[in-house]
Amino acid sequence: MIRIGENGENREIVQAIVTLAQILGMNAIAEGVETAHHLAWVRAMNCEFGQGYFFSKPLVAQAAGALLAASPQW
């Protein structure tokens, strides 16, 4: 796992990984999205998937299903 620092450290490496996944027809999932700032970076990199406390605390399967069924928009 490569982390993007608060000042954008390693952002180019993460962007390269997302781009490579897209070229290979794969999906990349941004892990550790904890703030709106993190989400903005993920979106700017055209990474379509993310997980982290910004979206929800860890949930049991039934609660996770209910969250997804509610079609939240972030």
N, C-alpha and C positions, 0 to 999 in steps of 0.2 A: 504494500500500500504506500502510495506517495501522497503526502499531505500538502495542501496549499496553505502557506502561512498567512497570517493576518495582513501582511503587506504584499501578498501575491507571490511569495517565493514558490518556486516549482510549478508555477502555472503553465509555463511552456511545455514542461514534461507531461503534465496531465492532459493538456490540449493535444499533444502528439498521440497519446494513448487513445483518446476519444476519436481522433481522426483516423487512426489506424483501424480501430474497431469498425468504423463506418465504411472504410475502403474494403474491408474484408467481409462486409455484410453482416456484421455482428452488432449487438447492442452493448453499450457500456452503461454501467450503473454507478453513479456518484454515491459514495458511501460517506456518512458523517455530515450530512447537510443539517446544520444546527441553527442557522440564522438566515434571515432574508438576504444578507450579503452573500452567504454561501450559495443560496439558490440563484441569485443573479449571476454569479460566476458560472454555475452549471448551465444555465440557459445561454449565456454568452458563448459557451463552448459547443452549443448545439447538442448537448448530452440530454437525451430525452427522459432518462430515468434517474431517480435518486431515492435515497433512504436516509433517515436520520430523525433526530428529535424535533427538527423543525416541523415535520409532518405529524409525528405521533411518538409517544413513548412506546416501548415494546408492548405488544398486545398478544393475548392468547388467540388461537386460530379463529374462534367464533367472533371475537371483537374485531379482528383484522378484516374478516369477511364483511362485517357490518360497516366498517369504515369505507371499504372499497365500494360496497353497494350504494353508499350515500353519494358517490361520485363527487368527492370534494374537489374544489378548484384552488390551486395555489398559485 
